[in-house]
Amino acid sequence: MDIYEAVNTELGYPVRVHYAYTYIRKEQRVFRYDNAPHHPEIVTHPHHKHIGQIEQIAPADQPSLSQVLTEIETWLGA
């Protein structure tokens, strides 16, 4: 798993400005959540999910790290 977060604390509490959570299994990318603004056509823009090696784009709300880890646990059980 690769985790990237840029967090701003100027307001006195943490705000995730940028994030990317990538799950790699057996040297293959399984999924990645991020908020890079390069898919304005997605209803959840800028938040979205890349699925599989072909990186199919899907709408996705901003996940918490806990939600991503729970999703990875389902893959580990597969």
Buried (B, 14 or more C-beta within 10 A) or exposed (E): EEEEEEEEEEEEEEEEEBBBBBBEEEEEBBBBBBBEEEBEEBEBEBBBBBBEEEEEBEEBEBBEBEBBBEBBEEEEEE
